[in-house]
């Protein structure tokens, strides 16, 4: 098991180097170049030329790449143009918000998706099955930002049940220990903060959950159906094993393999999906910050965040592989 | 064990549902307080972006200035709701005949937030600090407006920084600082009103004296005092209470010892909502009480729903530029004039721009001194346009026309729609238009470097001086327009260096006439950006320079 993990971790190195090269090439191809991004629109040509020199943009490409690599290895992702703070710091400040949102969305998706998919498979051909399959198709086809708008208009504006924006109500004082509002509130006993933070998570969490929820329902259903057809299930049933034991030990465990992979990959995509959801709900996480950065041409933020998100994605993949190998011993042997 | 786990999803679902129910109840309870009946209710205003620093000197960005104008005051300022320069911390002021000595008479009994009194020494301490900054502060990223207005520093550390225009600041008496500069420039007195030059208390300056901008070009780290609330003290109607960066929220508190009218709100919170639609919806849902940069299409629906959407006076201009080197036909004045006659600008104003927009006759709005009533105008006359093109031998003219694909600007809502109107007008007189679009990030460099023969662009002014508009484009060769007219360039520099107000204004009028004769581009419109407030707010006077003073606002 350990050897498997070590091997997979070592495989990350070429992936991450490849990623850094892609990013560097992208940086080189940026429209206009950093001198336009860093200076106001009315800066003179002379100011721009001097900035190019001081940024080392006149050096050979390999020299520039190596210094780029050295900087990211030291954890230096540059400084945001709009806020003037280090990109890594900006990321760490905003990450807890996005993490809370992504976790809420995943919790909703898993909590609803797994039982629904399982039930749909068990009751194949019933109204419940059609509703689950049809509903998930709508879920997959509906753009997240559209659903977000609908949820917001109905539940925030018309019904006033949930807040339409932000992560916490303006002016609400809270003790910031870790940046995670819900956790901090629970630890300090600030129940108003916990409730307020949860209220702010409901609508964006639902919007963000729509696609993973739909995918999980469909995958669980398909996977359970497939496993139900397997010989070993029939054998177990024929041997007179308790029905629930067969369903949980034999069916669910084996059916979970592709679903776990999907959940892992979906978790990665939640961070990307957060860009639209967060900007619709003015939720101050990395998503709305990236959205603002694209508007402001804040290239250091964009490149830094792409690097971080891509790395997170790669590591989630690693975790998926490891959990896969725990569920299915054959994977380790390969 | 497995049996247990099979129940987990149901337990999780139940937990999530109950949490959602608790959250709903709470959401309603927090929202009941809205409405502003209680004077201590915080006023929440949404801006389009985050603030970048607590020290406005270090930035050139408007969102930071919106915050800093409430906290720091400048020697001079613009009149409430207008663009005339009036006294700020200085009640009045004089300039020497040659325009190099500026004597300010400070208000009496003005206190900084930390209790320091405002006096001439305090003013000079600020200006001397700026002039003597070193290291990373000298990057144009961190001292953009100082360099634009006062040139360089006491000791320039980079050969590209221009020589300093600042000589000294002396305290003539307790309340009379005298600032000396090397030569007259029409940037003054407007320069003294820029938010970047908001004054800090002497104790603040002492506390931050050792803090440096670290890092290198493109990768600076700003000093701690500019990032963490607690050090900076100005004289404004509000103090900085907190800057919560993970919420993008700045909390301001009323300063009770303010020298002027005390602020109407006890607490004001500025929050960033980058998305235009999200700002509108947050106002509609009651989560905020006001926001800036209302989309023109949202103005009427918001008003119909009972919100207040005051419109600012115009202080911008949108133009269609001719780059004379990128297409040689455009070097011919007759062709430029013909194209100008071909465009129905009134239709753009009537159908695309927000109410209150108007056709521009020259390269700055009529609210600025120097606007000329006598410029040559180019009325919509497609027949004349066709004739002139034929005269110039350009019946089959083909031009590339650029417009940005992804932005709206205060002077240019819906660039694509504006382009469509112009393009149809040009095609109607026989011109073949080849549309080229770039994202904004690409657009500015390409138009700046002269790649686009014709394109749309504009400008919002910083202060009330014609040079802030026409000087930006026509004080020397500029690759955005691609022509050389030494007479015009010299006249422009001469006008901006003339200390006599009346003579300078006349010179600018003459320059505007001259510019519209040679027609380097066609000014299209000046249009007013709107700002929105909830029904229960008495809004501040709105400013054409987008410099609202929120202490004027209050709950109804």
Interface residues (C-beta under 8 A of the other chain):
Chain A: X30 X31 X32 X33 X34 X36 X37 X38 X39 X40 X41 X42 X43 X45 X46 X47 X50 X51 X54 X55 X76 X78 X79 X82 X83 X84 X85 X86 X93 X94 X96 X97 X107 X108 X110 X111 X112 X114 X115 X149 X152 X153 X156 X157 X160 X161 X162 X163 X164 X165 X166 X167 X168 X169 X170 X171 X172 X176 X179 X192 X195 X196 X198 X199 X200 X201 X202 X244 X247 X248 X249 X252 X253 X279 X280 X281 X282 X284 X288 X291 X292 X295 X296 X297 X300
Chain B: X2 X3 X5 X6 X9 X10 X12 X13 X15 X16 X19 X20 X22 X23 X24 X25 X26 X27 X28 X30 X31 X42 X44 X46 X49 X50 X52 X53 X58 X59 X60 X61 X140 X141 X144 X158 X160 X215 X216 X217 X218 X219 X220 X221 X222 X226 X227 X245 X246 X247 X248 X249 X251 X267 X269 X271 X272 X273 X274 X275 X277 X278 X279 X281 X282 X284 X285 X286 X287 X288 X407 X438 X439 X440 X441 X442 X444 X445 X446 X448 X472 X479
